[in-house]
Amino acid sequence: MLELENVNTYYGNIQALSNLSISIGEGEIITLIGANGAGKSTTLMTICGIVPALSGKITFEDERIERLSTDRIVAKGIIQVPEGRRIFPYLTVRENLDMGAYLRNDKAEIKRDIEYIFEIFPILAERRNQTGGTLSGGEQQMLAISRGLMGKPRLLLLDEPSLGLAPLIVTQIFSIIRKINEENDTTIFLVEQNANQALKVAHRGYVMETGRITLADTCENLMQNDDVRKAYLGV
């Protein structure tokens, strides 16, 4: 579905991604793990065109997208849920969800999708008329993911969904990520510092260090890899 081939991205004169190659198959959950500052978020922003690739190829469903504007990439079905949630704090939960569907005009489907979101996140149904800024951190993360889902993504990019959340909420969020993948056949690219949870929920994983992929394998094999266990799993 998505392939990055030898992608190089810079911030000014500083190279953030170096010859980055990643492939994501339809229906997969793929995770990208690595230390803070390794280039994980930059990878997502490069896919979305927010930080353009200086060189290399990004192909989505057999179409080159590395030179497209961000709005055109979103229109093709690539939706990012950014780090730090970034919901609309002064809009209600329902209004945030409506904003997620701004490119759509299928009103009946939009209504069904909102009902589905309230089914998987019942707390959002209770808070539907509450402004986003008054929600807890976990509830805001649920809302951010839900707003992303309202765009009907072909590929959902999740950037650090567990950041700053209590362990119980983290477990709930990752359970929902798997549910979204299985029930909606939504392909997910998950960027996470919580390698333990990410490797448990994903099918395949990549390890990133200083803008480069240093290891790629099934998550099962990565969890048994001594280097991964020492560096990221605390074993």
mmCIF file of the C-alpha atoms, coordinates in Angstrom:
data_MODEL
# 
_entry.id   MODEL 
# 
loop_
_atom_site.group_PDB 
_atom_site.id 
_atom_site.type_symbol 
_atom_site.label_atom_id 
_atom_site.label_alt_id 
_atom_site.label_comp_id 
_atom_site.label_asym_id 
_atom_site.label_entity_id 
_atom_site.label_seq_id 
_atom_site.pdbx_PDB_ins_code 
_atom_site.Cartn_x 
_atom_site.Cartn_y 
_atom_site.Cartn_z 
_atom_site.occupancy 
_atom_site.B_iso_or_equiv 
_atom_site.pdbx_formal_charge 
_atom_site.auth_seq_id 
_atom_site.auth_comp_id 
_atom_site.auth_asym_id 
_atom_site.auth_atom_id 
_atom_site.pdbx_PDB_model_num 
ATOM 1   C CA . MET A 1 1   ? 0.000   0.000   0.000  1.00 0.00 ? 1   MET A CA 1 
ATOM 2   C CA . LEU A 1 2   ? 2.735   2.453   1.001  1.00 0.00 ? 2   LEU A CA 1 
ATOM 3   C CA . GLU A 1 3   ? 6.413   2.293   0.150  1.00 0.00 ? 3   GLU A CA 1 
ATOM 4   C CA . LEU A 1 4   ? 9.237   4.646   1.025  1.00 0.00 ? 4   LEU A CA 1 
ATOM 5   C CA . GLU A 1 5   ? 12.398  4.110   -1.024 1.00 0.00 ? 5   GLU A CA 1 
ATOM 6   C CA . ASN A 1 6   ? 15.689  5.769   -0.066 1.00 0.00 ? 6   ASN A CA 1 
ATOM 7   C CA . VAL A 1 7   ? 13.950  8.833   1.349  1.00 0.00 ? 7   VAL A CA 1 
ATOM 8   C CA . ASN A 1 8   ? 16.151  11.688  2.584  1.00 0.00 ? 8   ASN A CA 1 
ATOM 9   C CA . THR A 1 9   ? 14.684  14.550  4.610  1.00 0.00 ? 9   THR A CA 1 
ATOM 10  C CA . TYR A 1 10  ? 16.425  17.629  5.981  1.00 0.00 ? 10  TYR A CA 1 
ATOM 11  C CA . TYR A 1 11  ? 15.712  20.433  8.432  1.00 0.00 ? 11  TYR A CA 1 
ATOM 12  C CA . GLY A 1 12  ? 17.880  23.122  6.902  1.00 0.00 ? 12  GLY A CA 1 
ATOM 13  C CA . ASN A 1 13  ? 21.360  21.594  6.725  1.00 0.00 ? 13  ASN A CA 1 
ATOM 14  C CA . ILE A 1 14  ? 20.591  18.861  9.245  1.00 0.00 ? 14  ILE A CA 1 
ATOM 15  C CA . GLN A 1 15  ? 19.678  15.478  7.784  1.00 0.00 ? 15  GLN A CA 1 
ATOM 16  C CA . ALA A 1 16  ? 16.753  13.949  9.689  1.00 0.00 ? 16  ALA A CA 1 
ATOM 17  C CA . LEU A 1 17  ? 16.072  10.854  7.529  1.00 0.00 ? 17  LEU A CA 1 
ATOM 18  C CA . SER A 1 18  ? 18.797  8.980   5.688  1.00 0.00 ? 18  SER A CA 1 
ATOM 19  C CA . ASN A 1 19  ? 18.004  6.594   2.815  1.00 0.00 ? 19  ASN A CA 1 
ATOM 20  C CA . LEU A 1 20  ? 14.831  5.530   4.606  1.00 0.00 ? 20  LEU A CA 1 
ATOM 21  C CA . SER A 1 21  ? 13.041  2.509   3.118  1.00 0.00 ? 21  SER A CA 1 
ATOM 22  C CA . ILE A 1 22  ? 9.802   1.172   4.636  1.00 0.00 ? 22  ILE A CA 1 
ATOM 23  C CA . SER A 1 23  ? 6.951   -0.858  3.147  1.00 0.00 ? 23  SER A CA 1 
ATOM 24  C CA . ILE A 1 24  ? 3.429   -1.212  4.522  1.00 0.00 ? 24  ILE A CA 1 
ATOM 25  C CA . GLY A 1 25  ? 0.994   -3.782  3.165  1.00 0.00 ? 25  GLY A CA 1 
ATOM 26  C CA . GLU A 1 26  ? -2.764  -3.296  3.068  1.00 0.00 ? 26  GLU A CA 1 
ATOM 27  C CA . GLY A 1 27  ? -4.451  -4.383  6.299  1.00 0.00 ? 27  GLY A CA 1 
ATOM 28  C CA . GLU A 1 28  ? -1.236  -4.443  8.340  1.00 0.00 ? 28  GLU A CA 1 
ATOM 29  C CA . ILE A 1 29  ? -0.310  -2.708  11.556 1.00 0.00 ? 29  ILE A CA 1 
ATOM 30  C CA . ILE A 1 30  ? 3.309   -1.647  11.164 1.00 0.00 ? 30  ILE A CA 1 
ATOM 31  C CA . THR A 1 31  ? 5.192   -0.030  14.023 1.00 0.00 ? 31  THR A CA 1 
ATOM 32  C CA . LEU A 1 32  ? 8.248   2.198   13.983 1.00 0.00 ? 32  LEU A CA 1 
ATOM 33  C CA . ILE A 1 33  ? 10.112  2.239   17.290 1.00 0.00 ? 33  ILE A CA 1 
ATOM 34  C CA . GLY A 1 34  ? 13.167  4.144   18.409 1.00 0.00 ? 34  GLY A CA 1 
ATOM 35  C CA . ALA A 1 35  ? 14.508  6.601   20.936 1.00 0.00 ? 35  ALA A CA 1 
ATOM 36  C CA . ASN A 1 36  ? 13.263  10.161  21.262 1.00 0.00 ? 36  ASN A CA 1 
ATOM 37  C CA . GLY A 1 37  ? 14.732  12.233  18.411 1.00 0.00 ? 37  GLY A CA 1 
ATOM 38  C CA . ALA A 1 38  ? 15.416  9.219   16.183 1.00 0.00 ? 38  ALA A CA 1 
ATOM 39  C CA . GLY A 1 39  ? 13.270  10.628  13.351 1.00 0.00 ? 39  GLY A CA 1 
ATOM 40  C CA . LYS A 1 40  ? 10.013  8.753   13.888 1.00 0.00 ? 40  LYS A CA 1 
ATOM 41  C CA . SER A 1 41  ? 7.692   11.772  13.800 1.00 0.00 ? 41  SER A CA 1 
ATOM 42  C CA . THR A 1 42  ? 9.660   13.214  10.877 1.00 0.00 ? 42  THR A CA 1 
ATOM 43  C CA . THR A 1 43  ? 8.912   10.004  8.986  1.00 0.00 ? 43  THR A CA 1 
ATOM 44  C CA . LEU A 1 44  ? 5.180   10.575  9.383  1.00 0.00 ? 44  LEU A CA 1 
ATOM 45  C CA . MET A 1 45  ? 5.443   14.252  8.490  1.00 0.00 ? 45  MET A CA 1 
ATOM 46  C CA . THR A 1 46  ? 7.432   13.358  5.378  1.00 0.00 ? 46  THR A CA 1 
ATOM 47  C CA . ILE A 1 47  ? 4.770   10.865  4.291  1.00 0.00 ? 47  ILE A CA 1 
ATOM 48  C CA . CYS A 1 48  ? 2.137   13.603  4.736  1.00 0.00 ? 48  CYS A CA 1 
ATOM 49  C CA . GLY A 1 49  ? 4.181   16.214  2.874  1.00 0.00 ? 49  GLY A CA 1 
ATOM 50  C CA . ILE A 1 50  ? 4.495   18.513  5.887  1.00 0.00 ? 50  ILE A CA 1 
ATOM 51  C CA . VAL A 1 51  ? 8.285   18.117  5.775  1.00 0.00 ? 51  VAL A CA 1 
ATOM 52  C CA . PRO A 1 52  ? 9.034   17.359  2.103  1.00 0.00 ? 52  PRO A CA 1 
ATOM 53  C CA . ALA A 1 53  ? 11.521  14.674  1.141  1.00 0.00 ? 53  ALA A CA 1 
ATOM 54  C CA . LEU A 1 54  ? 14.576  16.125  -0.565 1.00 0.00 ? 54  LEU A CA 1 
ATOM 55  C CA . SER A 1 55  ? 15.080  12.880  -2.489 1.00 0.00 ? 55  SER A CA 1 
ATOM 56  C CA . GLY A 1 56  ? 13.737  9.359   -2.736 1.00 0.00 ? 56  GLY A CA 1 
ATOM 57  C CA . LYS A 1 57  ? 10.317  7.941   -3.623 1.00 0.00 ? 57  LYS A CA 1 
ATOM 58  C CA . ILE A 1 58  ? 7.086   7.656   -1.650 1.00 0.00 ? 58  ILE A CA 1 
ATOM 59  C CA . THR A 1 59  ? 4.455   5.533   -3.367 1.00 0.00 ? 59  THR A CA 1 
ATOM 60  C CA . PHE A 1 60  ? 0.892   5.126   -2.120 1.00 0.00 ? 60  PHE A CA 1 
ATOM 61  C CA . GLU A 1 61  ? -1.282  2.595   -3.916 1.00 0.00 ? 61  GLU A CA 1 
ATOM 62  C CA . ASP A 1 62  ? 1.004   2.696   -6.978 1.00 0.00 ? 62  ASP A CA 1 
ATOM 63  C CA . GLU A 1 63  ? 1.038   6.503   -7.164 1.00 0.00 ? 63  GLU A CA 1 
ATOM 64  C CA . ARG A 1 64  ? 4.005   8.739   -6.371 1.00 0.00 ? 64  ARG A CA 1 
ATOM 65  C CA . ILE A 1 65  ? 3.022   11.235  -3.662 1.00 0.00 ? 65  ILE A CA 1 
ATOM 66  C CA . GLU A 1 66  ? 6.293   12.785  -2.443 1.00 0.00 ? 66  GLU A CA 1 
ATOM 67  C CA . ARG A 1 67  ? 5.676   15.965  -4.444 1.00 0.00 ? 67  ARG A CA 1 
ATOM 68  C CA . LEU A 1 68  ? 1.979   16.327  -3.606 1.00 0.00 ? 68  LEU A CA 1 
ATOM 69  C CA . SER A 1 69  ? 0.657   18.957  -1.192 1.00 0.00 ? 69  SER A CA 1 
ATOM 70  C CA . THR A 1 70  ? -0.555  17.790  2.212  1.00 0.00 ? 70  THR A CA 1 
ATOM 71  C CA . ASP A 1 71  ? -4.227  18.425  1.429  1.00 0.00 ? 71  ASP A CA 1 
ATOM 72  C CA . ARG A 1 72  ? -4.022  16.229  -1.692 1.00 0.00 ? 72  ARG A CA 1 
ATOM 73  C CA . ILE A 1 73  ? -2.305  13.465  0.306  1.00 0.00 ? 73  ILE A CA 1 
ATOM 74  C CA . VAL A 1 74  ? -5.083  13.616  2.922  1.00 0.00 ? 74  VAL A CA 1 
ATOM 75  C CA . ALA A 1 75  ? -7.703  13.466  0.176  1.00 0.00 ? 75  ALA A CA 1 
ATOM 76  C CA . LYS A 1 76  ? -6.155  10.180  -0.993 1.00 0.00 ? 76  LYS A CA 1 
ATOM 77  C CA . GLY A 1 77  ? -6.897  8.629   2.397  1.00 0.00 ? 77  GLY A CA 1 
ATOM 78  C CA . ILE A 1 78  ? -3.727  9.131   4.447  1.00 0.00 ? 78  ILE A CA 1 
ATOM 79  C CA . ILE A 1 79  ? -4.774  10.563  7.811  1.00 0.00 ? 79  ILE A CA 1 
ATOM 80  C CA . GLN A 1 80  ? -2.379  11.443  10.629 1.00 0.00 ? 80  GLN A CA 1 
ATOM 81  C CA . VAL A 1 81  ? -3.204  11.607  14.337 1.00 0.00 ? 81  VAL A CA 1 
ATOM 82  C CA . PRO A 1 82  ? -0.374  13.860  15.552 1.00 0.00 ? 82  PRO A CA 1 
ATOM 83  C CA . GLU A 1 83  ? 1.716   13.605  18.678 1.00 0.00 ? 83  GLU A CA 1 
ATOM 84  C CA . GLY A 1 84  ? 0.235   15.602  21.540 1.00 0.00 ? 84  GLY A CA 1 
ATOM 85  C CA . ARG A 1 85  ? -3.345  14.999  20.314 1.00 0.00 ? 85  ARG A CA 1 
ATOM 86  C CA . ARG A 1 86  ? -3.967  18.576  19.057 1.00 0.00 ? 86  ARG A CA 1 
ATOM 87  C CA . ILE A 1 87  ? -7.733  18.430  19.242 1.00 0.00 ? 87  ILE A CA 1 
ATOM 88  C CA . PHE A 1 88  ? -9.792  21.621  18.899 1.00 0.00 ? 88  PHE A CA 1 
ATOM 89  C CA . PRO A 1 89  ? -10.080 22.561  22.610 1.00 0.00 ? 89  PRO A CA 1 
ATOM 90  C CA . TYR A 1 90  ? -12.934 25.051  22.267 1.00 0.00 ? 90  TYR A CA 1 
ATOM 91  C CA . LEU A 1 91  ? -15.103 22.780  20.098 1.00 0.00 ? 91  LEU A CA 1 
ATOM 92  C CA . THR A 1 92  ? -17.282 20.047  21.554 1.00 0.00 ? 92  THR A CA 1 
ATOM 93  C CA . VAL A 1 93  ? -16.519 16.369  21.122 1.00 0.00 ? 93  VAL A CA 1 
ATOM 94  C CA . ARG A 1 94  ? -19.193 16.140  18.422 1.00 0.00 ? 94  ARG A CA 1 
ATOM 95  C CA . GLU A 1 95  ? -17.844 19.225  16.635 1.00 0.00 ? 95  GLU A CA 1 
ATOM 96  C CA . ASN A 1 96  ? -14.314 17.764  16.687 1.00 0.00 ? 96  ASN A CA 1 
ATOM 97  C CA . LEU A 1 97  ? -15.680 14.625  15.027 1.00 0.00 ? 97  LEU A CA 1 
ATOM 98  C CA . ASP A 1 98  ? -17.500 16.715  12.426 1.00 0.00 ? 98  ASP A CA 1 
ATOM 99  C CA . MET A 1 99  ? -14.210 18.480  11.644 1.00 0.00 ? 99  MET A CA 1 
ATOM 100 C CA . GLY A 1 100 ? -12.622 15.098  10.974 1.00 0.00 ? 100 GLY A CA 1 
ATOM 101 C CA . ALA A 1 101 ? -15.231 14.478  8.282  1.00 0.00 ? 101 ALA A CA 1 
ATOM 102 C CA . TYR A 1 102 ? -14.776 17.844  6.557  1.00 0.00 ? 102 TYR A CA 1 
ATOM 103 C CA . LEU A 1 103 ? -13.862 16.264  3.187  1.00 0.00 ? 103 LEU A CA 1 
ATOM 104 C CA . ARG A 1 104 ? -16.909 13.996  3.182  1.00 0.00 ? 104 ARG A CA 1 
ATOM 105 C CA . ASN A 1 105 ? -20.483 14.573  2.025  1.00 0.00 ? 105 ASN A CA 1 
ATOM 106 C CA . ASP A 1 106 ? -21.951 11.099  2.673  1.00 0.00 ? 106 ASP A CA 1 
ATOM 107 C CA . LYS A 1 107 ? -24.175 12.164  5.569  1.00 0.00 ? 107 LYS A CA 1 
ATOM 108 C CA . ALA A 1 108 ? -25.662 8.742   6.267  1.00 0.00 ? 108 ALA A CA 1 
ATOM 109 C CA . GLU A 1 109 ? -22.190 7.147   6.442  1.00 0.00 ? 109 GLU A CA 1 
ATOM 110 C CA . ILE A 1 110 ? -20.929 9.977   8.638  1.00 0.00 ? 110 ILE A CA 1 
ATOM 111 C CA . LYS A 1 111 ? -23.770 9.331   11.072 1.00 0.00 ? 111 LYS A CA 1 
ATOM 112 C CA . ARG A 1 112 ? -22.978 5.599   11.115 1.00 0.00 ? 112 ARG A CA 1 
ATOM 113 C CA . ASP A 1 113 ? -19.282 6.309   11.709 1.00 0.00 ? 113 ASP A CA 1 
ATOM 114 C CA . ILE A 1 114 ? -20.082 8.580   14.653 1.00 0.00 ? 114 ILE A CA 1 
ATOM 115 C CA . GLU A 1 115 ? -22.286 5.858   16.123 1.00 0.00 ? 115 GLU A CA 1 
ATOM 116 C CA . TYR A 1 116 ? -19.414 3.383   15.695 1.00 0.00 ? 116 TYR A CA 1 
ATOM 117 C CA . ILE A 1 117 ? -17.002 5.751   17.464 1.00 0.00 ? 117 ILE A CA 1 
ATOM 118 C CA . PHE A 1 118 ? -19.435 6.187   20.357 1.00 0.00 ? 118 PHE A CA 1 
ATOM 119 C CA . GLU A 1 119 ? -19.655 2.403   20.513 1.00 0.00 ? 119 GLU A CA 1 
ATOM 120 C CA . ILE A 1 120 ? -15.890 1.828   20.807 1.00 0.00 ? 120 ILE A CA 1 
ATOM 121 C CA . PHE A 1 121 ? -15.334 4.938   22.957 1.00 0.00 ? 121 PHE A CA 1 
ATOM 122 C CA . PRO A 1 122 ? -18.486 5.138   25.125 1.00 0.00 ? 122 PRO A CA 1 
ATOM 123 C CA . ILE A 1 123 ? -16.936 7.866   27.276 1.00 0.00 ? 123 ILE A CA 1 
ATOM 124 C CA . LEU A 1 124 ? -16.981 10.145  24.208 1.00 0.00 ? 124 LEU A CA 1 
ATOM 125 C CA . ALA A 1 125 ? -20.707 9.499   23.819 1.00 0.00 ? 125 ALA A CA 1 
ATOM 126 C CA . GLU A 1 126 ? -21.176 10.702  27.392 1.00 0.00 ? 126 GLU A CA 1 
ATOM 127 C CA . ARG A 1 127 ? -19.018 13.764  26.711 1.00 0.00 ? 127 ARG A CA 1 
ATOM 128 C CA . ARG A 1 128 ? -20.360 14.569  23.234 1.00 0.00 ? 128 ARG A CA 1 
ATOM 129 C CA . ASN A 1 129 ? -21.457 18.094  24.202 1.00 0.00 ? 129 ASN A CA 1 
ATOM 130 C CA . GLN A 1 130 ? -18.375 18.807  26.309 1.00 0.00 ? 130 GLN A CA 1 
ATOM 131 C CA . THR A 1 131 ? -15.552 20.951  24.908 1.00 0.00 ? 131 THR A CA 1 
ATOM 132 C CA . GLY A 1 132 ? -12.397 19.061  24.009 1.00 0.00 ? 132 GLY A CA 1 
ATOM 133 C CA . GLY A 1 133 ? -10.162 21.115  26.273 1.00 0.00 ? 133 GLY A CA 1 
ATOM 134 C CA . THR A 1 134 ? -12.043 19.948  29.373 1.00 0.00 ? 134 THR A CA 1 
ATOM 135 C CA . LEU A 1 135 ? -11.434 16.245  28.679 1.00 0.00 ? 135 LEU A CA 1 
ATOM 136 C CA . SER A 1 136 ? -8.752  14.209  30.445 1.00 0.00 ? 136 SER A CA 1 
ATOM 137 C CA . GLY A 1 137 ? -5.563  13.321  28.560 1.00 0.00 ? 137 GLY A CA 1 
ATOM 138 C CA . GLY A 1 138 ? -6.817  9.834   27.801 1.00 0.00 ? 138 GLY A CA 1 
ATOM 139 C CA . GLU A 1 139 ? -10.176 11.119  26.598 1.00 0.00 ? 139 GLU A CA 1 
ATOM 140 C CA . GLN A 1 140 ? -8.441  13.668  24.370 1.00 0.00 ? 140 GLN A CA 1 
ATOM 141 C CA . GLN A 1 141 ? -6.354  10.870  22.830 1.00 0.00 ? 141 GLN A CA 1 
ATOM 142 C CA . MET A 1 142 ? -9.521  8.869   22.180 1.00 0.00 ? 142 MET A CA 1 
ATOM 143 C CA . LEU A 1 143 ? -11.026 11.955  20.548 1.00 0.00 ? 143 LEU A CA 1 
ATOM 144 C CA . ALA A 1 144 ? -7.911  12.551  18.411 1.00 0.00 ? 144 ALA A CA 1 
ATOM 145 C CA . ILE A 1 145 ? -8.000  8.968   17.115 1.00 0.00 ? 145 ILE A CA 1 
ATOM 146 C CA . SER A 1 146 ? -11.744 9.226   16.527 1.00 0.00 ? 146 SER A CA 1 
ATOM 147 C CA . ARG A 1 147 ? -11.373 12.497  14.620 1.00 0.00 ? 147 ARG A CA 1 
ATOM 148 C CA . GLY A 1 148 ? -8.813  10.747  12.414 1.00 0.00 ? 148 GLY A CA 1 
ATOM 149 C CA . LEU A 1 149 ? -11.205 7.860   11.805 1.00 0.00 ? 149 LEU A CA 1 
ATOM 150 C CA . MET A 1 150 ? -13.912 10.294  10.694 1.00 0.00 ? 150 MET A CA 1 
ATOM 151 C CA . GLY A 1 151 ? -11.786 11.011  7.614  1.00 0.00 ? 151 GLY A CA 1 
ATOM 152 C CA . LYS A 1 152 ? -12.297 7.341   6.570  1.00 0.00 ? 152 LYS A CA 1 
ATOM 153 C CA . PRO A 1 153 ? -8.554  6.692   6.269  1.00 0.00 ? 153 PRO A CA 1 
ATOM 154 C CA . ARG A 1 154 ? -7.127  4.089   3.951  1.00 0.00 ? 154 ARG A CA 1 
ATOM 155 C CA . LEU A 1 155 ? -3.924  4.487   5.971  1.00 0.00 ? 155 LEU A CA 1 
ATOM 156 C CA . LEU A 1 156 ? -4.004  5.810   9.549  1.00 0.00 ? 156 LEU A CA 1 
ATOM 157 C CA . LEU A 1 157 ? -0.773  7.298   10.895 1.00 0.00 ? 157 LEU A CA 1 
ATOM 158 C CA . LEU A 1 158 ? -0.595  7.309   14.708 1.00 0.00 ? 158 LEU A CA 1 
ATOM 159 C CA . ASP A 1 159 ? 2.151   9.369   16.356 1.00 0.00 ? 159 ASP A CA 1 
ATOM 160 C CA . GLU A 1 160 ? 2.872   8.395   19.984 1.00 0.00 ? 160 GLU A CA 1 
ATOM 161 C CA . PRO A 1 161 ? -0.727  7.600   21.009 1.00 0.00 ? 161 PRO A CA 1 
ATOM 162 C CA . SER A 1 162 ? 0.401   6.460   24.483 1.00 0.00 ? 162 SER A CA 1 
ATOM 163 C CA . LEU A 1 163 ? 2.357   9.638   25.310 1.00 0.00 ? 163 LEU A CA 1 
ATOM 164 C CA . GLY A 1 164 ? 1.633   10.943  28.800 1.00 0.00 ? 164 GLY A CA 1 
ATOM 165 C CA . LEU A 1 165 ? -1.176  8.491   29.545 1.00 0.00 ? 165 LEU A CA 1 
ATOM 166 C CA . ALA A 1 166 ? -1.726  6.291   32.594 1.00 0.00 ? 166 ALA A CA 1 
ATOM 167 C CA . PRO A 1 167 ? -0.891  2.576   32.067 1.00 0.00 ? 167 PRO A CA 1 
ATOM 168 C CA . LEU A 1 168 ? -4.549  1.486   32.214 1.00 0.00 ? 168 LEU A CA 1 
ATOM 169 C CA . ILE A 1 169 ? -5.522  4.009   29.523 1.00 0.00 ? 169 ILE A CA 1 
ATOM 170 C CA . VAL A 1 170 ? -2.524  2.975   27.397 1.00 0.00 ? 170 VAL A CA 1 
ATOM 171 C CA . THR A 1 171 ? -3.717  -0.638  27.452 1.00 0.00 ? 171 THR A CA 1 
ATOM 172 C CA . GLN A 1 172 ? -7.207  0.509   26.435 1.00 0.00 ? 172 GLN A CA 1 
ATOM 173 C CA . ILE A 1 173 ? -5.878  2.664   23.578 1.00 0.00 ? 173 ILE A CA 1 
ATOM 174 C CA . PHE A 1 174 ? -3.808  -0.181  22.119 1.00 0.00 ? 174 PHE A CA 1 
ATOM 175 C CA . SER A 1 175 ? -6.744  -2.565  22.396 1.00 0.00 ? 175 SER A CA 1 
ATOM 176 C CA . ILE A 1 176 ? -8.823  -0.104  20.362 1.00 0.00 ? 176 ILE A CA 1 
ATOM 177 C CA . ILE A 1 177 ? -6.027  0.246   17.774 1.00 0.00 ? 177 ILE A CA 1 
ATOM 178 C CA . ARG A 1 178 ? -6.153  -3.496  17.180 1.00 0.00 ? 178 ARG A CA 1 
ATOM 179 C CA . LYS A 1 179 ? -9.971  -3.406  17.072 1.00 0.00 ? 179 LYS A CA 1 
ATOM 180 C CA . ILE A 1 180 ? -9.939  -0.638  14.450 1.00 0.00 ? 180 ILE A CA 1 
ATOM 181 C CA . ASN A 1 181 ? -7.518  -2.640  12.315 1.00 0.00 ? 181 ASN A CA 1 
ATOM 182 C CA . GLU A 1 182 ? -9.489  -5.882  12.568 1.00 0.00 ? 182 GLU A CA 1 
ATOM 183 C CA . GLU A 1 183 ? -13.044 -4.546  12.266 1.00 0.00 ? 183 GLU A CA 1 
ATOM 184 C CA . ASN A 1 184 ? -12.501 -1.874  9.622  1.00 0.00 ? 184 ASN A CA 1 
ATOM 185 C CA . ASP A 1 185 ? -9.515  -3.389  7.802  1.00 0.00 ? 185 ASP A CA 1 
ATOM 186 C CA . THR A 1 186 ? -7.786  -0.049  8.369  1.00 0.00 ? 186 THR A CA 1 
ATOM 187 C CA . THR A 1 187 ? -4.054  -0.123  7.669  1.00 0.00 ? 187 THR A CA 1 
ATOM 188 C CA . ILE A 1 188 ? -2.120  1.487   10.526 1.00 0.00 ? 188 ILE A CA 1 
ATOM 189 C CA . PHE A 1 189 ? 1.386   2.902   10.749 1.00 0.00 ? 189 PHE A CA 1 
ATOM 190 C CA . LEU A 1 190 ? 2.154   3.280   14.447 1.00 0.00 ? 190 LEU A CA 1 
ATOM 191 C CA . VAL A 1 191 ? 5.032   5.392   15.739 1.00 0.00 ? 191 VAL A CA 1 
ATOM 192 C CA . GLU A 1 192 ? 5.720   4.635   19.399 1.00 0.00 ? 192 GLU A CA 1 
ATOM 193 C CA . GLN A 1 193 ? 8.286   4.993   22.151 1.00 0.00 ? 193 GLN A CA 1 
ATOM 194 C CA . ASN A 1 194 ? 6.376   2.397   24.169 1.00 0.00 ? 194 ASN A CA 1 
ATOM 195 C CA . ALA A 1 195 ? 7.991   -0.474  22.270 1.00 0.00 ? 195 ALA A CA 1 
ATOM 196 C CA . ASN A 1 196 ? 6.500   -3.125  24.527 1.00 0.00 ? 196 ASN A CA 1 
ATOM 197 C CA . GLN A 1 197 ? 2.920   -2.222  23.662 1.00 0.00 ? 197 GLN A CA 1 
ATOM 198 C CA . ALA A 1 198 ? 3.660   -1.392  20.028 1.00 0.00 ? 198 ALA A CA 1 
ATOM 199 C CA . LEU A 1 199 ? 5.316   -4.736  19.308 1.00 0.00 ? 199 LEU A CA 1 
ATOM 200 C CA . LYS A 1 200 ? 2.451   -6.602  20.955 1.00 0.00 ? 200 LYS A CA 1 
ATOM 201 C CA . VAL A 1 201 ? -0.198  -4.990  18.757 1.00 0.00 ? 201 VAL A CA 1 
ATOM 202 C CA . ALA A 1 202 ? 1.619   -4.732  15.392 1.00 0.00 ? 202 ALA A CA 1 
ATOM 203 C CA . HIS A 1 203 ? 2.391   -7.357  12.752 1.00 0.00 ? 203 HIS A CA 1 
ATOM 204 C CA . ARG A 1 204 ? 5.818   -6.113  11.678 1.00 0.00 ? 204 ARG A CA 1 
ATOM 205 C CA . GLY A 1 205 ? 8.206   -3.540  13.048 1.00 0.00 ? 205 GLY A CA 1 
ATOM 206 C CA . TYR A 1 206 ? 11.098  -1.287  12.134 1.00 0.00 ? 206 TYR A CA 1 
ATOM 207 C CA . VAL A 1 207 ? 13.755  0.011   14.515 1.00 0.00 ? 207 VAL A CA 1 
ATOM 208 C CA . MET A 1 208 ? 15.051  3.527   13.821 1.00 0.00 ? 208 MET A CA 1 
ATOM 209 C CA . GLU A 1 209 ? 18.268  5.127   15.055 1.00 0.00 ? 209 GLU A CA 1 
ATOM 210 C CA . THR A 1 210 ? 19.341  8.645   14.044 1.00 0.00 ? 210 THR A CA 1 
ATOM 211 C CA . GLY A 1 211 ? 17.176  8.721   10.936 1.00 0.00 ? 211 GLY A CA 1 
ATOM 212 C CA . ARG A 1 212 ? 18.095  5.260   9.682  1.00 0.00 ? 212 ARG A CA 1 
ATOM 213 C CA . ILE A 1 213 ? 16.373  1.882   9.812  1.00 0.00 ? 213 ILE A CA 1 
ATOM 214 C CA . THR A 1 214 ? 18.698  -0.473  11.668 1.00 0.00 ? 214 THR A CA 1 
ATOM 215 C CA . LEU A 1 215 ? 16.413  -3.487  11.966 1.00 0.00 ? 215 LEU A CA 1 
ATOM 216 C CA . ALA A 1 216 ? 13.201  -4.805  10.375 1.00 0.00 ? 216 ALA A CA 1 
ATOM 217 C CA . ASP A 1 217 ? 11.371  -8.012  11.226 1.00 0.00 ? 217 ASP A CA 1 
ATOM 218 C CA . THR A 1 218 ? 8.128   -9.488  12.488 1.00 0.00 ? 218 THR A CA 1 
ATOM 219 C CA . CYS A 1 219 ? 7.181   -8.141  15.902 1.00 0.00 ? 219 CYS A CA 1 
ATOM 220 C CA . GLU A 1 220 ? 7.468   -11.608 17.362 1.00 0.00 ? 220 GLU A CA 1 
ATOM 221 C CA . ASN A 1 221 ? 11.102  -11.832 16.255 1.00 0.00 ? 221 ASN A CA 1 
ATOM 222 C CA . LEU A 1 222 ? 11.890  -8.283  17.348 1.00 0.00 ? 222 LEU A CA 1 
ATOM 223 C CA . MET A 1 223 ? 10.624  -9.040  20.847 1.00 0.00 ? 223 MET A CA 1 
ATOM 224 C CA . GLN A 1 224 ? 13.083  -11.941 21.019 1.00 0.00 ? 224 GLN A CA 1 
ATOM 225 C CA . ASN A 1 225 ? 16.009  -9.908  19.655 1.00 0.00 ? 225 ASN A CA 1 
ATOM 226 C CA . ASP A 1 226 ? 18.587  -9.299  22.398 1.00 0.00 ? 226 ASP A CA 1 
ATOM 227 C CA . ASP A 1 227 ? 19.493  -5.797  21.184 1.00 0.00 ? 227 ASP A CA 1 
ATOM 228 C CA . VAL A 1 228 ? 15.841  -4.733  21.039 1.00 0.00 ? 228 VAL A CA 1 
ATOM 229 C CA . ARG A 1 229 ? 15.127  -6.265  24.436 1.00 0.00 ? 229 ARG A CA 1 
ATOM 230 C CA . LYS A 1 230 ? 18.022  -4.396  26.061 1.00 0.00 ? 230 LYS A CA 1 
ATOM 231 C CA . ALA A 1 231 ? 17.488  -1.042  24.296 1.00 0.00 ? 231 ALA A CA 1 
ATOM 232 C CA . TYR A 1 232 ? 13.695  -0.764  24.163 1.00 0.00 ? 232 TYR A CA 1 
ATOM 233 C CA . LEU A 1 233 ? 12.014  -3.426  26.302 1.00 0.00 ? 233 LEU A CA 1 
ATOM 234 C CA . GLY A 1 234 ? 13.977  -3.019  29.497 1.00 0.00 ? 234 GLY A CA 1 
ATOM 235 C CA . VAL A 1 235 ? 14.889  -6.714  29.624 1.00 0.00 ? 235 VAL A CA 1 
# 
